[in-house]
Amino acid sequence: MGKSLRIVHMGTPFFAVPALDALVAAGHEIIAVYTRAPKPAGRGKQLQNSPVHARAEAMGIPVFCPRTFRDPAAVAQFVDVARAADVATVAAYGLILPPAVLAAPRLGCLNIHASLLPRWRGAAPIQRAILAGDATTGVTIMQMDEGLDTGAMLASAATPVNGKTAGTLFSELADIGADLLLKVLASPPDPVPQPDVGATLAPRIEKAEAHLDVALPAAQLERAVRAFNPAPGAWLEVAGERVKILAASVELAAPSPGVTLDDRLLIGTAQGALRPTILQRAGKPAMDVKALLNGWKVPAGTPVS
């Protein structure tokens, strides 16, 4: 690959924005951006462009928003655009790319994947790494193929999880991935086929998973709190009221799942206790536990589910 390339960048959430910024800053020519179509958002349900869409428009880059590549017209359009490109860079785009799309750029499609492949192939690698208690995660630059994150690896970079939330790791890995992509484009390494040994799947997070089960150990619940921050937000019912738990710590306690153990919202679990530190009641702003309990008394023995 040359020093300056003609690139189609494909991505949707903020995770793909640092790569776009880095490519432009490095002198590469972004001939087009592909992103998911605008979606209704907010109370008025107004259509809102993705973060990548907004950044590309601000840079004056043409933006395309096909709803699916199952549509032959969308594939034909991409193939026509990609004829002028050296490579496509992909980061959390959100659409499955068919063979004709993968093969359209001269050098194929390179994906920034937020895990140390082959661990955590799939839609939610950051959250799954936190939930599993992984000590380390990272980013892999991969030559895309037709499989689910099974393509040959070009480079990877690791970072410790260290009690970080998904939101923190999301931003950190986006920056690491952008830097790593530039290095790969500047000096392409030999691709290394992924081993099947150690491969794990990272399925999409379902909203039901965010309900904390106090029949589980507190350490597991604390990981869930971090994995679901900022979205969809871990929650519990306290005295019949749904409360989001945005941060928490683990304390030693005898097993006592389903009740508070003091008047400062220490929650009994199957092993140890969960101490929420930042919470959010319905219709109210997030606040630390001391401020929340100033106006809401939760005595020891209050039911939690």
N, C-alpha and C positions, 0 to 999 in steps of 0.2 A: 504494500500500500504506500502511496506517495505521501508527501508532507501535507499536501492540501487535497482534500477529497470532496466530491459532490455526494451529499448524504440526504437520504430520506429518514427523518426521525419519527419514531412511532411510540407514543406514550400518552397516558391520561392523567394520573394524579401527580401531586407535587414530587413524588419520587423520580419522575422523569424530567423535571425541570432543570436540576443542576447539570445533567448531562447535556441538555440543549444549550444551556449557557456556556458550558465548557467547550463544546464543539465550536460554537461561534467565536468565543474568545481565542481559541487556538487557530483560527483562520480557515476552518473548513466552511464550505458553502452548503448551507441547508436549502435544498431546492424545494422541499415540501415537508410539512408535518402532517402526520395522520394521528387522529385522536378520536375518542368516543364522542358520539353525538351529544349536544347539550341536553341536560336533564332538568326537570322542574325541581326547584329548591326554595326553601324558606316558606314563610307563612302564605305569601301570595302565589307560590308555586310557579314563579317565573322561570323561564328557561335560563340555565346558567352554564356558561362554557367551562370546560375543564381547566385546571391550572396550566396545562401544557398549551391548550388552545389560546388562553389569554396571553401567555408569554409570547407565543409565536406571532399572534396578531400585533402585539406591541413592537415586535421586531420586523414586521412587514413581510413575514414568511407566509406563502400560500398554505392554507389549512384545508384538509379533507376529512370528512366525518362519515364514512360509510357505516351503516348500522350493522352490516354483516358482510363477510366475504363468501357467504353461500350464494350471493347474488353475482352471476357471471359478469354483469355490467360493472360492479365494483372491482372485481378482479381485473377486468380488461382496463379499467381506468388506472389502477395501480401499476399494472405492467407498462402502460404507456408512460406514466410519470417516471417509473424506475429505469426506463431505458437510458435516461440521462444521468443516472446515479451510479456511483461506484459501489456503495454499500448502504444497507438500511440498518439503523441502530434502534433497538427495541427495549423499552423499559416499562413494565407494568401497563401494557397497552390495553389488554382486556378482551381482545378478539382472537379467535383461533386463526392462524395464518395457513392457508392451503398451500400445496406444493408449488402452484404457479406463482404465488406471491413470494414464497421463500426463495425461489430460483430467479426472480426477476432482476434484482440488482446484480451487477457484474460480480461482486464478491459475496453475494448472499446477504443474510440477515444475522446480525450479532445482537445477542440478548444480554442485558444486565440483570442478573437474577440474584435476589437478596437472600442467598444462603450459600453454604459451602457444599456445592453439589458433590456427590449425588444425594446428600441429605436434604430433605425438605424440597422435593419437587412439587410444584403446584402453586395454588393461588395465594396461600397465606403463610409463607415461610417464616416471616418474622414472628408472628403470633405463635405459631407452632413450636418454634425454637424456645420461646419463653415458657410456654406451657409445659414443655418437656423437661425444663430445668437445665437446658444446655448451658455450659459455661462459656462457650464461644460460638459465634456465628460469623457471618461475613458476606462477601459478594463474589460471584463467579461470572466472568465474561464467557459466553458460550456461543458456538456456531449453531444456529437453530436448525433443527430437523423436524420431521413430522410428529415426533413423539412429545410427550409431556415433559419438557425440560430435560430431555435425554441427549441433547447434542454434545459434540466434542467440546472439551473445555480448553480455553485459551489462556486464562489467568484467573487467579483468585487472591483475595485479601481478607484476613481475619480481624475480628475485633472482639473483646470480651463483652459478655452480656452485663455482668456486674450490677444486677438489680435495676437495669434500665427498663423504662416502659416501651411499648411498641412504638409510640410516637417519637420518642427520643432515638430509638434505633432506626426508625424509618428515615429520619433526617440524616443521621450519621452515615447510614449505608448508602443513601443517595449521593452524598458527597464522595464517599470512598469509591462508589461505582463510577462516577463521572471521571475521577482521576485515573482509575484503572482502565477505563475505556480509551482515554487519550493515549495511554502507554501502549495499549494493544494496537491501536491504529497507527501509531508512529513506528512501531517495531514489532510486527506480528510474530508471535511465537508459533511453534508447531502445535497443532491441535492434539489434544490427548483424549482418547475415547473415555467416556465415563464407565467406571465399573458398576456392575449391578449390586455387588456386595456393599452393604451399608446404605443402600437407597431407601428412602422413606418418603411418604406422601404428605403434603400439606394442604388438605382440602380447605375450601372456603369456610370462613367462620360463619356459623349460623347464630342468629340472635338468641336462640334458646340456650346456647352455651354460656351466655353472659350471666345467667342466674346462678349464683354461687350456692353450692350444695354443702351445707354445714355438716353433713355426714362424712365429708372428706377431711383429710388433715389440713391444718391451718397453712402449712407451707405451700401446699398445692393451691389453696385459695388465694394466697398472696401472689403467686405466679399468675393466676388468672386475672387478678386485679391489674397487674402490669400489662399483661397481654391484651386486655380489652380497653386500655387507655391509649388513645382517646375514644375509640369506637369499637364495639357498640356500647361500652361502659358496663362494668360488672355491677350487679345489684343484688340486694337482699330485701326481704320484707321484715321490717322491724316494727313490732306492735301493729301489724297489719298494714303498714305504710311502706311503699316501695322507695328504697333509697339507693342511689348510686354510690359505689365505693370507688374513689379515684386513686387513693393511695392507702396502704396499710402496712403493718409490720406483724411479726409473729412473736408470741410470748409463750413461755412455759405455763402449762395448766393441766390439771387432770381432765380426762375426756368428759365433756359435758355439752354435746351438740344440741343446738336449738334454743339456747337461752343466753342472755347477757350475764356476765360474771361480776360486774361492778356497775357503778353509776356513770362510768366514763366510756361505755359502749364496748367493753371487751367481750368478744363473742366466742362462746364455747364451740369447739369443733370435735371431730373424732380423735384428733391428736394435736395438743397444744391449743392456743387461742389466737384469734385474729383481732388485732387492734386497728380499726380504721383511723386514719389520720386526716384525710381529706374526703368530704362527702358532699352529696348534693340531694336535697329533697326535691320532690316534684314542684316545678314552677319557681324554684328559688336558685340563687347562685351557688356555686361551689364554695365551701368554707372549711376551715379546719375544725376538728372535732370539738375543741373547747368553745369556739364561737357558736357552733351549731347547738350544743347542749345548753347554752345560756338561755335559749328560748324554747327548748324542747327537752323535757325531763324524761330520761329513759332509765328507770331504776334497775338494779340487779334482779334477775329472774324474768325479765321481759322476753316474750317469745320472739324468736328469730327463725326465719325459714327462707 
